[in-house]
Amino acid sequence: MKRFLLLTALALTATTQAFAQSSQFGVRGIGHPGRLESARATAMGGALGIFDGLSNRNPAALAQLGTVTSMFTATTAWTSVTNPAGDASLTSTRFPQMVVAGPVARTPITLAFSYSTYADRDFAIASMGTVSPRGTPVGFTDTLTARGGVNDLRLAGSWRVSPRLAVGAGVHLLTGSNRLATRRVFDDSTYIVAEQRAELSYQGFGVSAGFMYQPTPGFAIAGSVRQDGSLTIERDSTRLPASVDLPLTLAGGARLRVTPSLDVAAQVTARNWSVADEGIRANGAPGADNTLEVSAGGEVQTDARRAGHRPIRFGARYATLPFLLGAGEQPSEWGVSVGSGMRFRPGSDARDVGAIDLTIERVQRKQGTAFSESAWILSVGVSIFTSGSGQ
C-alpha cells in the first residue's frame, strides 16, 4: 500500500479513469497548455494574438501599445466531462494572464513584463477497485488531487524600426509547482485511511523573437519563434532523473482591414512537442505528439470615433493537443467564440483610461470515442491606461 501511494504521488500521470478539475487532458504530461492570449484575442479565436501587445505570442506586437498599460485576465469554465469512469460537471476559475507594458519615452522601444499560464495541471480524480490484502476482497476508492502547473514569466521588448516594421525579443522564466495528495479509503471501515502528499516543482528557460510588417495601411503580416529548453522537475527538493524537453514554437499570421469598420485575421502555430516524448514516457505518461493550431476571426467596430468601444468580435479555432490520455488517437479541440468590450473616460476627458473585454467560448475536446469534454468559458480582461487611449 505504501509503495502504491508513493508511486502515484511521484508520477507525472494518473489513471485514465479520472474526473479532472479543469480539463482531463491536463492530467497527463505537464498539463493542459495555456493559451497565452488576452480576452480580446481570445474572442477572435486567438487569430489576433500574434498582433496583440497584451498577449504573450509575439514580442514585436508590443510596438502596437501607445501608452503604459496594465492588464489582467480572469476565466471561469463550466465543463462537462465524459470518460470510461462516467460523466461529471465541473467548474473552475483562474487568472491566466497579467501584463504591464508601455513605450519608453522619446525612444522607439516598448518594454513589458508578463505572467501567463504555460501549462495548467489543476485537477481532482477518483477511481475505484478491489484488493485482497488478507485473502478477502475489499473495495476501495482512490483519489488523487493536484493543484498548480507551470507559469511563464516574460521580460520582453520591441523596437519600431520604421513606421512599417517592428521587431522584438523576449526571455522567459518557466517556474511553478504541483501539490499532489493521494488518499485511499476502504469500503471496510476496519481498514485505516492511507494518505500521502508530495510537491513537484518545475524550472525552465526560454527565448522568443518576432516581427510585424505592414506593407500597406490595411494589411499586415507577423511571425514569431520561441525556443524553450528543458523543464527540470524536483520532488520535495530532490531532482528527478528525467527532465522534459520543451518545444520549438513557430507562428505566423495575417491581418486585413476589409472595410474601415471590419478587421479580419488568421494565425497558424506549430509546436514540436514530440521532443518531450522521451521525458514524458520516462515519468510514466503515454507520450507526447507535435501540435498544430489554426485560428481565424474578425472584429467589427461599432463606434467610428472610439476604436475598441463596444465592438463585435468573433472567431474559431482548431488545435491538436500534445499529451495522450492513452494509446491511440491524438487529442484535439475546437472552439468558437464571441466577445465585445467597453472603454471608459472620466467625465468630459477625451482619453480612455481603462477597458473591459468580455469573451464567451464554446470548446469541445476529445480523444477517440472514450474521452471527451465540452466547456463554456467566460474570459474577462481588465486594462488600465496610464495615458493616451491604449492599444
C-alpha positions as CSV (number, residue, x, y, z in Angstrom):
1,M,0.0,0.0,0.0
2,K,2.8,2.5,0.9
3,R,4.5,1.7,-2.4
4,F,1.3,2.3,-4.4
5,L,0.8,5.7,-2.8
6,L,4.4,6.8,-3.3
7,L,4.4,5.9,-7.0
8,T,1.1,7.6,-7.5
9,A,2.2,10.8,-5.9
10,L,5.5,11.0,-7.8
11,A,4.4,10.1,-11.3
12,L,3.6,12.7,-14.0
13,T,0.5,10.7,-14.8
14,A,-2.7,9.3,-13.3
15,T,-5.2,6.6,-14.0
16,T,-7.3,7.3,-17.1
17,Q,-10.5,6.6,-15.2
18,A,-10.5,10.2,-13.9
19,F,-12.5,13.3,-13.4
20,A,-10.5,16.4,-13.9
21,Q,-11.0,19.8,-12.1
22,S,-10.2,21.9,-15.2
23,S,-9.6,19.5,-18.1
24,Q,-8.9,15.8,-18.1
25,F,-6.5,16.5,-21.0
26,G,-4.2,18.2,-18.5
27,V,-3.8,15.2,-16.2
28,R,-1.1,13.5,-18.3
29,G,2.2,15.1,-19.1
30,I,3.0,18.6,-17.6
31,G,-0.6,19.8,-18.0
32,H,-3.0,21.4,-20.4
33,P,-1.1,24.1,-22.5
34,G,-2.1,27.7,-21.7
35,R,-3.4,30.0,-24.4
36,L,-1.1,33.0,-23.7
37,E,-3.7,35.4,-25.0
38,S,-5.7,38.4,-23.9
39,A,-9.5,38.3,-23.7
40,R,-9.7,40.4,-26.8
41,A,-7.5,38.0,-28.8
42,T,-9.4,35.0,-27.5
43,A,-12.7,36.5,-28.7
44,M,-11.2,36.4,-32.3
45,G,-10.3,32.7,-31.9
46,G,-6.8,33.6,-31.0
47,A,-6.1,34.9,-34.5
48,L,-5.3,38.4,-33.2
49,G,-2.7,37.0,-30.7
50,I,0.3,37.5,-32.9
51,F,-0.6,41.2,-33.4
52,D,-1.8,41.9,-29.8
53,G,0.7,43.6,-27.5
54,L,-1.3,42.4,-24.5
55,S,-0.9,38.7,-25.5
56,N,2.2,36.6,-24.9
57,R,2.5,35.5,-28.5
58,N,4.9,37.9,-30.3
59,P,7.2,40.4,-28.6
60,A,7.2,42.6,-31.7
61,A,3.4,43.3,-31.1
62,L,4.4,45.4,-28.1
63,A,5.0,48.2,-30.6
64,Q,1.3,48.5,-31.0
65,L,0.9,49.9,-27.5
66,G,0.7,53.7,-27.5
67,T,0.6,54.1,-23.7
68,V,1.6,52.4,-20.5
69,T,-0.9,49.6,-19.9
70,S,-1.7,47.2,-17.1
71,M,-3.9,44.3,-17.8
72,F,-5.1,41.1,-16.1
73,T,-7.4,38.3,-17.3
74,A,-9.7,36.1,-15.3
75,T,-11.5,33.0,-16.7
76,T,-14.3,30.8,-15.4
77,A,-15.1,27.4,-17.1
78,W,-18.1,25.2,-16.8
79,T,-17.1,21.8,-18.1
80,S,-18.9,18.5,-18.8
81,V,-16.5,15.5,-18.8
82,T,-17.1,12.0,-20.2
83,N,-14.6,9.1,-19.9
84,P,-14.7,5.4,-19.1
85,A,-15.4,6.2,-15.4
86,G,-18.6,8.1,-16.3
87,D,-19.7,11.7,-16.5
88,A,-19.0,14.8,-14.4
89,S,-19.8,18.5,-14.4
90,L,-17.0,20.8,-13.2
91,T,-16.4,24.5,-12.6
92,S,-13.0,26.2,-12.3
93,T,-11.8,29.8,-12.1
94,R,-8.2,31.0,-12.7
95,F,-6.2,34.1,-13.6
96,P,-4.1,33.0,-16.6
97,Q,-2.6,36.4,-17.8
98,M,-1.2,39.6,-16.4
99,V,0.8,42.2,-18.4
100,V,2.4,45.6,-17.6
101,A,3.8,47.2,-20.7
102,G,4.4,50.6,-22.3
103,P,6.7,52.7,-24.5
104,V,10.0,54.2,-23.3
105,A,9.7,58.0,-23.6
106,R,11.4,59.5,-26.7
107,T,12.5,56.2,-28.0
108,P,11.1,53.6,-30.5
109,I,11.3,51.0,-27.7
110,T,8.4,49.3,-25.8
111,L,9.1,47.1,-22.8
112,A,6.8,44.6,-21.0
113,F,6.7,42.2,-18.1
114,S,4.0,39.5,-18.2
115,Y,2.8,36.5,-16.4
116,S,1.0,33.7,-18.2
117,T,-0.1,30.1,-17.6
118,Y,2.2,27.9,-19.6
119,A,0.5,24.6,-18.6
120,D,-2.4,24.0,-16.2
121,R,-2.3,20.9,-14.1
122,D,-5.1,21.5,-11.6
123,F,-7.3,18.5,-11.2
124,A,-9.0,16.1,-8.8
125,I,-9.5,12.5,-10.0
126,A,-11.0,9.4,-8.5
127,S,-11.1,5.6,-9.3
128,M,-12.5,2.5,-7.6
129,G,-11.2,-1.0,-7.4
130,T,-10.8,-4.2,-5.3
131,V,-7.8,-5.6,-3.5
132,S,-7.3,-8.7,-1.3
133,P,-4.8,-7.7,1.4
134,R,-5.8,-10.7,3.6
135,G,-7.1,-13.0,1.0
136,T,-10.6,-11.4,1.2
137,P,-11.7,-8.9,-1.5
138,V,-12.1,-5.4,-0.2
139,G,-13.4,-2.5,-2.2
140,F,-11.6,0.9,-2.1
141,T,-11.8,4.4,-3.6
142,D,-8.6,6.2,-4.6
143,T,-8.4,9.9,-5.1
144,L,-5.5,12.0,-6.5
145,T,-5.6,15.8,-6.4
146,A,-3.1,18.2,-7.9
147,R,-3.0,22.0,-7.6
148,G,-0.7,24.1,-9.7
149,G,1.1,24.0,-13.0
150,V,3.9,25.7,-15.0
151,N,3.9,29.5,-15.2
152,D,5.6,31.7,-17.8
153,L,7.3,34.9,-16.6
154,R,8.4,37.0,-19.6
155,L,10.5,40.1,-19.9
156,A,10.3,41.4,-23.5
157,G,10.9,44.5,-25.7
158,S,10.1,45.7,-29.1
159,W,11.8,48.2,-31.4
160,R,9.9,50.2,-34.0
161,V,12.4,50.1,-36.9
162,S,10.2,52.1,-39.2
163,P,6.5,53.0,-39.5
164,R,6.0,49.7,-41.3
165,L,8.3,47.3,-39.4
166,A,8.7,46.3,-35.8
167,V,10.9,43.6,-34.3
168,G,11.0,42.2,-30.7
169,A,12.6,39.7,-28.4
170,G,11.9,38.2,-25.0
171,V,13.3,36.0,-22.3
172,H,11.0,33.5,-20.4
173,L,11.4,32.0,-16.9
174,L,9.3,28.9,-16.5
175,T,8.5,28.1,-12.9
176,G,5.7,26.5,-10.9
177,S,4.7,23.6,-8.8
178,N,2.2,20.8,-8.3
179,R,1.0,20.0,-4.8
180,L,-0.1,16.3,-5.0
181,A,-2.2,14.4,-2.5
182,T,-3.2,10.7,-2.7
183,R,-5.9,9.1,-0.5
184,R,-7.2,5.5,-0.3
185,V,-10.4,4.8,1.6
186,F,-11.6,1.2,2.0
187,D,-15.2,0.1,2.0
188,D,-14.4,-1.9,5.2
189,S,-14.1,0.7,8.0
190,T,-11.8,-1.6,9.9
191,Y,-9.0,-0.6,7.5
192,I,-7.4,2.8,8.1
193,V,-7.4,5.5,5.5
194,A,-4.0,5.9,3.8
195,E,-2.7,9.3,2.7
196,Q,0.5,10.7,1.2
197,R,1.5,14.2,0.0
198,A,4.3,15.4,-2.3
199,E,5.2,18.5,-4.2
200,L,6.6,18.6,-7.7
201,S,8.5,21.9,-8.7
202,Y,9.4,23.0,-12.2
203,Q,12.2,25.1,-13.6
204,G,12.9,26.1,-17.2
205,F,14.1,28.9,-19.5
206,G,13.1,30.1,-23.0
207,V,13.7,32.8,-25.5
208,S,11.4,34.3,-28.2
209,A,11.6,36.7,-31.1
210,G,9.2,38.1,-33.7
211,F,8.4,40.8,-36.3
212,M,5.4,42.7,-37.6
213,Y,5.4,44.2,-41.1
214,Q,2.7,46.4,-42.5
215,P,3.3,46.9,-46.3
216,T,0.0,48.8,-46.7
217,P,-2.2,50.7,-44.2
218,G,-4.9,47.9,-44.4
219,F,-2.7,44.8,-44.4
220,A,-0.1,43.4,-42.0
221,I,1.8,40.1,-41.5
222,A,3.6,38.9,-38.4
223,G,5.7,35.9,-37.4
224,S,7.3,34.7,-34.2
225,V,9.6,31.9,-33.0
226,R,10.1,30.7,-29.5
227,Q,12.6,28.1,-28.2
228,D,12.1,26.7,-24.7
229,G,14.7,24.5,-23.1
230,S,14.3,21.5,-20.8
231,L,12.0,21.5,-17.8
232,T,13.7,20.2,-14.7
233,I,11.5,18.6,-12.1
234,E,12.0,18.2,-8.4
235,R,10.1,16.2,-5.9
236,D,10.2,17.6,-2.4
237,S,13.5,19.4,-3.3
238,T,15.0,16.2,-4.9
239,R,15.6,16.4,-8.6
240,L,14.0,13.6,-10.6
241,P,16.4,11.8,-13.1
242,A,14.3,12.6,-16.2
243,S,13.8,16.2,-17.4
244,V,11.2,17.1,-20.1
245,D,12.3,18.8,-23.3
246,L,10.0,21.7,-24.3
247,P,9.1,22.6,-27.9
248,L,10.1,25.0,-30.5
249,T,7.1,27.2,-31.4
250,L,6.7,28.7,-34.9
251,A,3.8,31.1,-35.6
252,G,2.6,33.2,-38.4
253,G,-0.4,35.4,-39.1
254,A,-2.0,38.0,-41.4
255,R,-4.4,40.8,-40.6
256,L,-6.6,42.6,-43.2
257,R,-8.8,45.7,-42.9
258,V,-11.7,44.7,-45.2
259,T,-13.6,48.0,-44.5
260,P,-13.0,50.9,-42.2
261,S,-15.0,49.1,-39.5
262,L,-14.1,45.4,-40.2
263,D,-10.7,43.7,-39.5
264,V,-10.1,40.0,-40.1
265,A,-7.1,37.9,-39.0
266,A,-5.8,34.4,-39.3
267,Q,-3.0,32.6,-37.4
268,V,-1.2,29.3,-37.6
269,T,1.0,27.9,-34.8
270,A,3.1,24.7,-34.8
271,R,5.0,23.2,-31.9
272,N,7.2,20.1,-31.9
273,W,6.0,18.7,-28.7
274,S,7.4,15.3,-29.7
275,V,10.7,16.3,-28.2
276,A,9.1,15.9,-24.8
277,D,8.0,12.3,-25.6
278,E,11.1,10.6,-24.1
279,G,10.9,12.6,-20.8
280,I,7.2,12.2,-20.5
281,R,7.4,8.4,-21.0
282,A,10.3,8.2,-18.5
283,N,8.0,9.8,-15.9
284,G,5.2,7.3,-16.6
285,A,2.8,9.0,-19.1
286,P,1.9,7.6,-22.5
287,G,3.8,10.2,-24.5
288,A,3.6,13.5,-26.5
289,D,3.0,14.5,-30.1
290,N,3.6,17.6,-32.2
291,T,0.7,20.0,-32.3
292,L,-0.8,22.4,-34.9
293,E,-3.2,25.3,-34.1
294,V,-5.2,27.2,-36.7
295,S,-7.5,30.1,-35.9
296,A,-9.4,32.9,-37.7
297,G,-11.6,35.7,-36.5
298,G,-12.8,39.3,-37.0
299,E,-13.6,42.5,-35.2
300,V,-16.4,44.9,-36.2
301,Q,-16.1,48.5,-34.8
302,T,-19.5,49.9,-34.0
303,D,-18.2,53.3,-32.8
304,A,-16.2,55.1,-35.5
305,R,-14.8,57.6,-33.0
306,R,-13.6,55.2,-30.4
307,A,-11.9,52.0,-31.5
308,G,-12.4,49.2,-29.1
309,H,-15.6,50.6,-27.6
310,R,-18.5,48.1,-27.9
311,P,-17.1,46.2,-30.9
312,I,-18.4,42.8,-32.1
313,R,-15.7,40.1,-32.1
314,F,-15.9,36.6,-33.4
315,G,-13.6,33.7,-34.1
316,A,-13.0,30.0,-34.4
317,R,-10.0,27.7,-33.8
318,Y,-8.9,24.1,-34.1
319,A,-5.9,22.6,-32.4
320,T,-4.3,19.2,-31.6
321,L,-3.2,18.6,-28.0
322,P,0.2,17.3,-27.0
323,F,-0.3,14.8,-24.2
324,L,-2.1,11.5,-24.8
325,L,-4.5,10.1,-22.3
326,G,-3.8,6.6,-23.6
327,A,-2.6,4.8,-26.6
328,G,-4.4,5.7,-29.9
329,E,-5.6,8.9,-31.5
330,Q,-4.1,12.2,-30.6
331,P,-6.4,14.5,-28.6
332,S,-7.8,17.6,-30.3
333,E,-10.0,20.6,-29.5
334,W,-12.1,23.1,-31.5
335,G,-13.9,26.2,-30.3
336,V,-16.0,29.2,-31.4
337,S,-16.0,32.5,-29.6
338,V,-17.7,35.9,-29.5
339,G,-17.0,38.9,-27.5
340,S,-17.1,42.7,-27.0
341,G,-15.6,45.4,-24.8
342,M,-16.0,48.8,-23.3
343,R,-13.7,51.8,-23.0
344,F,-14.0,54.3,-20.1
345,R,-13.4,58.0,-19.9
346,P,-13.7,60.2,-16.8
347,G,-16.2,63.0,-17.3
348,S,-15.5,65.0,-20.4
349,D,-11.9,63.8,-20.8
350,A,-11.2,62.8,-24.4
351,R,-8.8,60.0,-23.4
352,D,-9.7,56.4,-22.4
353,V,-8.4,55.5,-19.0
354,G,-9.4,51.8,-18.9
355,A,-11.2,49.0,-20.7
356,I,-13.1,45.8,-20.0
357,D,-13.1,43.0,-22.6
358,L,-15.5,40.0,-22.4
359,T,-15.4,36.8,-24.3
360,I,-17.6,33.6,-24.3
361,E,-16.1,30.4,-25.8
362,R,-17.7,27.1,-26.6
363,V,-15.0,24.4,-26.6
364,Q,-15.1,20.7,-27.5
365,R,-12.2,18.3,-26.7
366,K,-11.9,14.6,-27.4
367,Q,-9.5,11.7,-27.9
368,G,-11.2,8.9,-29.8
369,T,-14.6,7.9,-28.5
370,A,-13.7,7.2,-24.9
371,F,-12.6,10.7,-23.7
372,S,-14.5,13.9,-24.4
373,E,-15.5,17.1,-22.8
374,S,-17.3,20.3,-23.6
375,A,-17.0,23.7,-21.9
376,W,-18.4,27.2,-21.8
377,I,-15.5,29.5,-20.9
378,L,-16.0,33.2,-19.8
379,S,-12.9,35.4,-20.1
380,V,-12.7,38.9,-18.6
381,G,-9.8,41.2,-19.3
382,V,-9.4,44.5,-17.4
383,S,-7.0,47.1,-18.6
384,I,-5.8,50.4,-17.2
385,F,-4.1,53.1,-19.3
386,T,-1.8,55.5,-17.7
387,S,-2.1,57.9,-20.6
388,G,-3.4,58.0,-24.1
389,S,-6.1,55.7,-25.4
390,G,-4.5,52.3,-25.2
391,Q,-3.9,49.8,-28.0
